[in-house]
Amino acid sequence: MNADGAELLITLAQELAALPNKLSIEGHTDSQLYAPSATYGNWELSADRANAARRVMQSNGIHPDRITQVRGFADQRLRKPDAPLDPANRRISVIVQYIINNGDDEEKTPADNPSAGQNSAPAETKPAAHE
């Protein structure tokens, strides 16, 4: 991570520290392959990239229990799919998970209520019969 990236993560961590939301951190790479004999590749790099971001954020205000996932995607989710070697594909993503308020004064994240984050069609209702 370069100095600009660290500075950005520090600022982001300080701002996000004031929120109750859980966070996920994802690492990504471009499609440049390592040498065939290498034991370290894009999967390891992307996971290490996300984990490095986690360490910086936790050192700058994010409590450890706020980060629920640290994931590496290698080159599987390119920002620029038509340019797989573009440096813009080398990045991290910080996902701020939304909070579900069920009206019971207890807020939950989708991780606390797995069915809440699913896309489901609303229940079908029938018009009331007229008397």
C-alpha angles and dihedrals in degrees: 000000000000125000094260091053092048091049091051092049092048091053091045092049092050091052095043092048088076092059127077095219123122117238137217122198122204129190124208136184138193119253097261105131124222120232110293090244093051117116090201119066145153093297092057092041094052093047091046090049091054092044092051089053090050091054093050092048094047090049089054107049110300111120112228094241091059093069108077101171139026110185137176119210101176107200096329096106105038118187088212107032093176089055105041093171094050112123089229086076089066103085150107127242123212111201117200105206116222121240122235115217109200093186091251094105089253116105120209135190122222087258089062091048109030095184092056094071095052121107106239132163116248116259112271114246128199123218114256115259115250117234 
